[in-house]
Amino acid sequence: MDLFGNLIFGFEVALSWQNLAYCLIGVTVGTLIGVLPGIGPLGTIAILLPITYGVPPEGALIMLAGIYYGAQYGGSTTAILVNLPGETSAVITCIDGYQMARQGRAGPALAIAAIGSFFAGTVGTLLIALFGPPLADVALKFGSPEYFSLMLMGLVAAAVLAQGDIVKSLAMVAVGLLFGSVGSDVNTGIQRFSFGLPELSDGIGFIVLAVGVFAIGEIISNLGGSEARSVFTAKVSNLFPSKDDLKRSIGPILRGTALGSFFGVLPGTGPAIASFGAYMLEKRLAKDPDRFGKGAIEGVAAPEAANNADAQCKFIPMLTLGLPASGVMALMLGALTIQGIQPGPEVMTARPELFWGLIASMWIGNLMLVVLNLPMIGLWVKLLRVPYRLLFPAIMAFSAIGIYSVNGSSFEIYLTALFGIFGFICMRLGFPLAPMLLGYVLGPMMEENLRRSMLQAGGDPTVFLTRPLSLAFIVATVLILLVMVVPAVRKRREAITD
């Protein structure tokens, strides 16, 4: 079936009333958590994972994806109106977006943010449709050595490119690998690292770890922050940007989309780095760089396009290679495994309704987000006034109910609380949590492919160096580590991630 036929099939799946409802729920929740500074898409998706047990795979993935890219839209609202980014990727939008609001131009800023986000999301979805099938065809030719080397490269790249200290990121990858090894041995079935607890015989539950570290840990961290949120303007008018605004924004939106698409397929980068790169590029290309920081509309258009293109393109390696490029994509892989679906290139051929239905739903979701973000500004402004101390008890209760509903185990609730404390400590000490989740998700798959490769090669470790693709991934891994050791590169990276 050609691309056009596949897309028609995808829209048939996405336009069913059930999947439309899941898409609407996803983008609405995503916008809401993007608007409300606090838990973020990682924690929200982690909390909602138990719900996916009773939802068809297509609907579950459509809803969770809607939460992710919907949060990128919603984050710009608080950045522009409150100077408080609802999402880390919207930090850069605060610089010029809030200044535009102070000048009485909040409407055009919000409109350009929505237009840039919609265009970038549309292009990102098109890239998935164009490059997904060829990449999956290549991945189908991979053997166990290639998969192990690819996952090793992905983990190292995620740690090196993630925000924060490289050594801490690599340490968190190792911690994730250790958490993933708890339970039964892949080949022998012997218990390991379970400390004699029967509740750990099947390993640490993915939902337990995700909710504890990302949801509970984030809540504990937010309780120590300030609740002061002074909305600069409660009424936004004149949403339509002027011709000059549109003219100034076209180039930044195109360049931000291109840059965000590039960063989107790189493991560990995240929308925040894409936004920062797009902003710095526009400032460098501008004839009058002094305008930036004082309400330049290019400073809103480029970052918003970049973070949405990045969010959409993160699905390319996840759907085609089974390789999560971020913490959210690791949660998506977890949702697939909960549904009994093995992530990887086989998904496209074995479950085409899942792959193409998700792609079609992204176009539909982007349209829904334009409607949600512009006409409903007043509602989002009112929600900003809700104190966080009134929100977190409901979030905690919902998390506990979700955890208990999966296996009916009170032990898992206590374990979730412990992981919440662990996540909070890691945040305070500056240890990034996303690399740990990637290590936890990829660890068992890496171990399985490593041991299978060694069995096939009769215990000869050179099997990873004698196969061309595997060797290429190993060389790329070494180069990534060597490049980041170069002082100039390290200095520039620290400046970007600070």
Rosetta blueprint (number, residue, H / E / L):
1 M L
2 D L
3 L H
4 F H
5 G H
6 N H
7 L H
8 I H
9 F H
10 G H
11 F H
12 E H
13 V H
14 A H
15 L L
16 S L
17 W H
18 Q H
19 N H
20 L H
21 A H
22 Y H
23 C H
24 L H
25 I H
26 G H
27 V H
28 T H
29 V H
30 G H
31 T H
32 L H
33 I H
34 G H
35 V H
36 L L
37 P L
38 G L
39 I L
40 G H
41 P H
42 L H
43 G H
44 T H
45 I H
46 A H
47 I H
48 L H
49 L H
50 P H
51 I H
52 T H
53 Y H
54 G H
55 V L
56 P L
57 P H
58 E H
59 G H
60 A H
61 L H
62 I H
63 M H
64 L H
65 A H
66 G H
67 I H
68 Y H
69 Y H
70 G H
71 A H
72 Q H
73 Y H
74 G H
75 G H
76 S H
77 T H
78 T H
79 A H
80 I H
81 L H
82 V L
83 N L
84 L L
85 P L
86 G L
87 E L
88 T H
89 S H
90 A H
91 V H
92 I H
93 T H
94 C H
95 I H
96 D H
97 G H
98 Y H
99 Q H
100 M H
101 A H
102 R H
103 Q L
104 G L
105 R L
106 A H
107 G H
108 P H
109 A H
110 L H
111 A H
112 I H
113 A H
114 A H
115 I H
116 G H
117 S H
118 F H
119 F H
120 A H
121 G H
122 T H
123 V H
124 G H
125 T H
126 L H
127 L H
128 I H
129 A H
130 L H
131 F H
132 G H
133 P H
134 P H
135 L H
136 A H
137 D H
138 V H
139 A H
140 L L
141 K L
142 F L
143 G L
144 S H
145 P H
146 E H
147 Y H
148 F H
149 S H
150 L H
151 M H
152 L H
153 M H
154 G H
155 L H
156 V H
157 A H
158 A H
159 A H
160 V H
161 L H
162 A L
163 Q L
164 G L
165 D L
166 I H
167 V H
168 K H
169 S H
170 L H
171 A H
172 M H
173 V H
174 A H
175 V H
176 G H
177 L H
178 L H
179 F H
180 G H
181 S L
182 V L
183 G E
184 S E
185 D L
186 V L
187 N L
188 T L
189 G L
190 I L
191 Q E
192 R E
193 F L
194 S L
195 F L
196 G L
197 L L
198 P H
199 E H
200 L H
201 S L
202 D L
203 G L
204 I L
205 G L
206 F H
207 I H
208 V H
209 L H
210 A H
211 V H
212 G H
213 V H
214 F H
215 A H
216 I H
217 G H
218 E H
219 I H
220 I H
221 S H
222 N H
223 L H
224 G L
225 G L
226 S L
227 E L
228 A L
229 R L
230 S L
231 V L
232 F L
233 T L
234 A L
235 K L
236 V L
237 S L
238 N L
239 L L
240 F L
241 P L
242 S L
243 K H
244 D H
245 D H
246 L H
247 K H
248 R H
249 S H
250 I H
251 G H
252 P H
253 I H
254 L H
255 R H
256 G H
257 T H
258 A H
259 L H
260 G H
261 S H
262 F H
263 F H
264 G H
265 V L
266 L L
267 P L
268 G L
269 T L
270 G H
271 P H
272 A H
273 I H
274 A H
275 S H
276 F H
277 G H
278 A H
279 Y H
280 M H
281 L H
282 E H
283 K H
284 R H
285 L H
286 A L
287 K L
288 D L
289 P H
290 D H
291 R H
292 F L
293 G L
294 K L
295 G L
296 A L
297 I L
298 E H
299 G H
300 V H
301 A H
302 A H
303 P H
304 E H
305 A H
306 A H
307 N H
308 N H
309 A H
310 D H
311 A H
312 Q H
313 C H
314 K L
315 F H
316 I H
317 P H
318 M H
319 L H
320 T H
321 L H
322 G L
323 L L
324 P L
325 A L
326 S L
327 G H
328 V H
329 M H
330 A H
331 L H
332 M H
333 L H
334 G H
335 A H
336 L H
337 T H
338 I H
339 Q L
340 G L
341 I L
342 Q L
343 P L
344 G L
345 P L
346 E H
347 V H
348 M H
349 T H
350 A H
351 R L
352 P H
353 E H
354 L H
355 F H
356 W H
357 G H
358 L H
359 I H
360 A H
361 S H
362 M H
363 W H
364 I H
365 G H
366 N H
367 L H
368 M H
369 L H
370 V H
371 V H
372 L H
373 N H
374 L L
375 P L
376 M L
377 I H
378 G H
379 L H
380 W H
381 V H
382 K H
383 L H
384 L L
385 R L
386 V L
387 P L
388 Y H
389 R H
390 L H
391 L H
392 F H
393 P H
394 A H
395 I H
396 M H
397 A H
398 F H
399 S H
400 A H
401 I H
402 G H
403 I H
404 Y H
405 S H
406 V H
407 N H
408 G L
409 S L
410 S H
411 F H
412 E H
413 I H
414 Y H
415 L H
416 T H
417 A H
418 L H
419 F H
420 G H
421 I H
422 F H
423 G H
424 F H
425 I H
426 C H
427 M H
428 R H
429 L H
430 G L
431 F L
432 P L
433 L L
434 A H
435 P H
436 M H
437 L H
438 L H
439 G H
440 Y H
441 V H
442 L H
443 G H
444 P H
445 M H
446 M H
447 E H
448 E H
449 N H
450 L H
451 R H
452 R H
453 S H
454 M H
455 L H
456 Q H
457 A L
458 G L
459 G L
460 D L
461 P L
462 T L
463 V H
464 F H
465 L H
466 T H
467 R L
468 P H
469 L H
470 S H
471 L H
472 A H
473 F H
474 I H
475 V H
476 A H
477 T H
478 V H
479 L H
480 I H
481 L H
482 L H
483 V H
484 M H
485 V H
486 V L
487 P H
488 A H
489 V H
490 R H
491 K H
492 R H
493 R H
494 E H
495 A H
496 I H
497 T H
498 D L
